[in-house]
Amino acid sequence: MSNLIVIDSTDIKHINGRINREIEGYSNSGYLTALTGDDDYVIAEVNITNDGIYKVGVRYALPLKDKSAPSELVDDSEASKQTFHRIFINNECYGSIDFNVSDVFTIKELGCLKLKNGINIIKLLKQSGFLNIDSINVTEEENYIENKPNFALSNNNASKECVDLMRLFSKIYGNGILSGQHCNKASGTDFEYTERMTGKTPAILGFDLLSYSLSTETPDSNFECIDELANNRGSIETALIWGKDTDAIITLCWHWFSPMHGRGKSFYTENTNFNLEKALIEGTEENISMLRDLDIIAEQLKKFRDNNIPVLWRPLHEASGGWFWWGAKGPQAYIRLYRLMYDRYVNYHELNNLIWVWNSPDPEWYPGDDVVDINSKDYYAPLENHGPLTIEFLKTAAIPKEAKPVALSENGPIPDPKILKETGTPWLWFMTWNNFVKELEWNTKEELMQFYNDEYVINLEDLAQLKASL
């Protein structure tokens, strides 16, 4: 393999690591067992002679019975040995990588990344588990093919407004990033705060339909739950005003309070006994309750349809995490629910104003190219780090069979637009979660001003001219 650079385990800088030789197949004098304690990290320095695209990989092993691992980290369960860690390139967060169980040394590709001439620093920061590292390998990628997504909509009857919006997205993609801000309050305080701090309004405004669920008056509702519901009521009406009176793009998610058997914030798996598998059986009590909820939300979405407002619809988000009830029964039940919702909304309710935004990092949970328009990822980088999250982009972009545009659907720190441009990381939009603009350790006032006024960032004030140019 040409232009291969290998950083051997003995050349990797580390905190609290040690060289071991228990696992056979290491390359030279041993491998590095590291990332065993909180905040541990490893660093490899690689000298690049030419700017370009490089494939970066970690040669590692992670056997079930690992004599080289600290005893407190070892048991016989496969789940305990799955590990994931944050990746930084030149101190900027690029995302996280999972390392699965492997009895032999194997290479985990981090992706094809732009590296600059000179010393580049590759850092792995512990998140969960540990790792046996034999080497970090860097190879120049001479035949790299850039992501070229298809902007065609899955719904053949999609509204003209949806088609026009996707045309706008195709023009923007890779040439800029749409600013976005989520607000779970009908008052829109996050939007106003951003405008006051920056002089700019987010191009995409995010709202939550949580208070429009039917079963919100649950037992054991604490003050936080009641307060969140009260502040959320009226979000539809606020979104309609923005959608009708301005060029703002509307995106909606739904923290769906479970249709039955819920307590407190019953969209959390731990707060409900609602069984999705039963709900997918036609005629069951759970099925009737679930369809009733779907139809109630459909009536809210029709208000946007009847006003010719396209909606970036991001339902059933973060399912693979398991913390929401719609992901509690695994990928197959989730996929059936997603496709059921798609069919009911598109074919029964004729909601042709929806652009379907799928949201999960795991390919096993992908419902199919025929029911997805945009892929998205939620990722919260560490405090005060505004890296491009390129690895997260690449992982998400690789999931569909036919490439889809990719959006950063939730973030804490806003990715620095200058770094996005330098690294060629073409997120379609970012969407800072509510309250993350006012918490200065996530985004300072100076950073907000800088990012929103960067020429690469497209704000509400820019949309009219862009739409006119289509």
N, C-alpha and C positions, 0 to 999 in steps of 0.2 A: 504494500500500500504506500503510495507516494506521499511525501510531506507529512509523515506521521511524527508527532511529538509525544513522547511518553514521559510523564512525570512520575517517577518511581515512588513507592511508599516512603522510602527513606529520605526523599527530598520534599515531602509534604510537611508543612508546618502544622502544628496541632496544639490543642489544649487537652491535657489529660489522656492522650492516646499512648499506645505502646505497641512495639513491634512483636508479632507472634509468628509461630510456624506450625501451628496445630493442623490447619487445613492444608491439604496437599494441593499443588498446582500453582502456587504463587510464582511470580516471575523471577525475582532475584534473591535477596537475602531475607525476605519475609514480607508480611503484610501488616498494615496498620489497623489495629482495633481502636476505634475512636467514636466520638459523639455519644459517650455513655452517660454524661452528666448534663444537667441543665446549662444552657448557654455555651456548651462546648462547640468547637468549630475546627475545621481543617482548611488550610489554604494552600493552593498550588499556584506558583508563578510560572507563566508560560511566555516565552519570548517569540513574538510573531514578527516576521520580516516583511509581510505585505498585508495591507488592509484587505479584508475579504470575508467570505462566509466560511466558517469552520464547524465541522461536526465535533461536538464535545461529548465524551463518554467517561463513565466511571467503571473500572473493572473491580468487581466486588464479589463477595460470597456471603451468604447468610443461611447456614445450615440450621435445621431444627434443633439438633443437639450440638451445641457449639462450645467446645472446651476452652476456647480463647476468650469467650465473653465473660463479663462480670457475673458472678453467680446470681445476684439479685435480679438480673435482666433475663434470665433463662428459665423457660419452662417448656413443656412438650407441645404446647398448642401452636398451630400455625399462625393464628391471629396475633399472638404475642410477638412473633418474629417479623411481621410486616412493619416496615419502618418508612418514614418520610421525613425529608429535610428541606429547608429553604436553600435556594441557590442564589448566590450573588456573583455578578461579574463586575469587576472594578467598583465594588462597594454598592452597586445598584441591585435591588431585588428583581430577580427574573421569574420568581415563582417557587414552586415546590415540586419535588420528584419522589415518587413511591419506589421503594426497593423491595421486591417480593422475595420470599424464601428461595434460596438457591444453594444446593449442597456443593456446587462447584463454582469456580470463579467464572463470571460472565460479565458482559459489558452492558451497562444501562446507558442508553443514549439520552443526553439532556436536550438535544436538538441541534439544528443548524443555526449558528449564531454569528452575528457580525462582530469580528474582533479587529482591533486597530494595530497598526505597526508599533512594535515596542512591547513592554512588559504588560501583560494582562493578568489580573488576579482573579482566580476562580475560588470561591469560598462556599463550603457547605456548613450551614448552621443547624444544630440539632433542633428538631421539632418533636419527633417521637421515635423511640427505638435507638439502635446503635448501628454500626456498620463496620465490616472488615474490608478495607480498601487496599487493593494491590497496586493500582496505578490510576492516574487520570490521563486520558488520551485525547489528543487534539489533532484533527486531520483536516487539511484544506479541502473544501467541497467545490470541485471544479464544475460540476454539472447541476448546481442547485436550481430548482424550479420554484418560482415564487407562487404563493397562494393566489389563485385567480377565481374568486367565487362567482357563482351563478346567482343573479338577482331576480330570477323568475319566481313568482309566487306559487305556493302549493295549491291554492284555491283558484280554479279556472274562472270562477265568477267574482274574483276579487274586485272591489270597487275601483273606479278611476283614481280616487284619492290615494288608495294603497299602491296602485301601479305607479303613480307619479312620485310617491314618496320613495319607493324602491329605486326609481330612476335617479332621484336626488342622491340616495345612498351610493349608487354606483358611481356617480360623479365625484363624491367626496372620498370614497374608500381609498386609502393609501395616500391621499393628498391633504388630509386634515382629519381632525377628530371632533365630533360633536360633543359639546359640553352637556352634562346631565346632572340633575340634582333630584334626589328623592325627598319627599316630605310626607310623613304619616299623619299630619294635621291638616284639616281643611283650611286653616288660616294661611297656609303656605309660607310660614315664617322662614324656612330654609331658603326659599326662593328670594324673599325680600332681603334677607341678610346677605346673600351672595351678591345681589344687585347693589346694595349699599356699600359693600366692601370693595367691589371691583368696577362698578359702573357698567357691568354687563349682566345680562339675564341668561340663565342656562337655556340652551336650545331645546333640550328634552326635559320635560317635567314629569317626575314619577309620583304616582299616587298608589295607595293601598286600599283594597275593598274590604278590609277585615271587618268593619262595622256593618257591612251590608250582608254578612252571613246571617242566616236565620236563627242560629242557636247560640247567640252571644250572651244571653242571661244565664250563665252557668253557675252551679254551686261553687263555693270556695273562691269566688272572684275577689282578688285583693284590690287594694287601692290602685296599684299600677295598671291592672287590667281595666278597671272601670274608667280610669282617667284616659287611657289610650283610646278606648272605644269612644268616649265622649268627644275627644279632640278630633277623632277621625271622621265623625259624622258630618256629612256635607262635602266630603271630598269629591264625589261625583259632580256635584253642582259647581265646585271650584274648577275642576278639570274642564267642564263644559264651557265655562266662561273663557278660560285660556284658549281652548280649542276653537271657539267661535270668533273671538275678538282679536286674536293675535296669530302669528305664524308658528307658535309653539307646537312642538311635537309631543304628544301625550303617550306615556307608557303606564300600564297598570299591572300590578301584581295582586295577589289575593292570599293573605294569611287566613286560610279557610278554617273557621271554627268547625270542629267535627259535627256532622249532622246529628249525631246521637252520642249519648254516654260521655259527655265532656265535663271537665272541671276547669275553672279558671281560663287561662289561655289554652283552649282545647285544641288549637292547631298543633300543639306540641304532642308528640307521641306519648310522653310520660303523663299527660293530662287527659287521656281518653282511652276508653276500651273499644272504640269504634273499629270494626273489622272490615278492612277494605275488600278482602277476599269474599266475604259474605255480601258486601255491597255490590259486587260485580255479578251476583247471581240474580237474574231477573225475577222480580216479584217478591223478594225478601223485604222485610221491614227496612233493613239497611239500604237496600237498593232504592226503594221508594223515597226514603229521606234524602239520599244523595242526589237523585234526579231532581227532587224538589229544590234543593239548594242550587244546583246547576241552572235550573230554569229561572230562579229568582235573580241570579247574577246576569243571566242572559237579558233579562228585561232592563237592567241597568246599562248594559253594553249597547242595547238598541237605541238608547238616547244619543249615543255618539253616532251610530249608523244613520239615524234620522236627521242628524245635523251635518252629515257628510264629513265626519271627523274620523280619520284613520287612527287606529289604536295599535301601539306596539304591545301585544298581549303576552305577558310572561307568566303563565299559570304553573302551579305545581312545582315551584322552584326548589332547588337544593334537595331533591328527593333522595339522592343516593347517600346523603348524610345520615338518614334514618331518624333525624330529630323531629320531622314533621310526619303526621299520621299517613299522608299519602305515599310516603316512602318506607313505611314500617314493615311492609310485607314483601319487600324485595322488588327487583326490576320488572319481573313479568306482570305482577299485579299493577304496578305503576304504569307500565306501557299500555296495558289494557284501559286503565282509567284515562290516560292522556288521549288515546285514540277515541275513546267513547266521547270525551268532551269535545274533541275536534269534530267528530261526526255530528254530534247533537247541535253544536253551535253553527257549523257551516251548512249542514244539509237540512236540519230541522228548523232552526231559528233564523237561517239565512243571514248570519252575521258576516257579511262579506267585507266589512270594514276592519277586520282583524288581520294584523301581521303577526304570525305565530313565532314567538321567541322561546326557544327551548333552553333550559337552564339546568345543566348537570355536568360534572367533569368526567363522568364514567361512561365509556362506550357501551357497556352492558345495559345502560338505562336509556339508550337512544331509541326513540319511538319510530324512526324511519324518515327518509328524505321526503316522503309524500305528505308529511304533516308538519314539517318544520320549514320556516323561512329564514330564520337567523339563529345561529348558535350563540350562546352567551356563557360567561363564566363570572361567578362571584369570587372575588379574592381581596383579602385585606393584608396588604404589605405591613411590615413592622412600622412602629411609630417613626415618624420623621424620615421615612425612606420613600422616595418618589421614583423608584425604578420603573422600567417599561413593562415588566411582567411578560417578557417575550416567551418564556417557556410555557406559561399558562396559555398564551395565545396559540402557540404551535400545537399544544396538546388538544385544545378545543377545536382548532381548525381541522385536525386530522380525523375527527370522529365520523362525519358523514361520508357516504360514498361519493357524492358529488359536492364539491366545495360550496360552502355557504359563507356569507359574511359573518364576522365574529365581533361581538360586542362585550365590553366589560360592564356587566349589568349591575354589579355592586362593587364599590371600593371604599376604602378608608382614605389613605393618602392618595391624592390625585397623581397619576403618572406625569412626570415632567414632559411636556410636549416636545421640548428640544431633544430629549433622549429618545422619545418615540420616533422622531424623524431620523435621528442619527442611526438608530438600530433597525429601522425599517419594520417597526411593529405596528401594523395597520388596524388597531382597534377601531371599530366604527364609532363607538361612543364610550364615554365613561359615565358612571352614575354614582356619585358620592352619596352614601347613605345618610339618612336624617341625623342631624346633630354633629356629623363629622366635619362640617365646615366651621362650627363654632368652637370645637375642641382643638386648641392651638397646638397640642402635641401631634395631631394628625395633619392639620393644614393651617399654617400660620396666616395671618392677614396679608403679610408680604407675599407669601407663596400664592395665595388666592389671586391677588392682584397680578402677579407675574404670569400665572398660568392662563387666566381668563383673557389676558390682553396679549397673549402670544399669537402670532400670525397663523400658526398651525391649528389653533382652536377656533371652532365655528360656534358662535353664540346665536341666540334668538335674533339679535339685531342684524345678523348676516343672512338670515334665511330668505327674506323677501327677494333680495337681489339674486341669490342662488336659484330660487324657484323660477324667477323670471327668465333665467338664462337657459332653462331646459328646452 
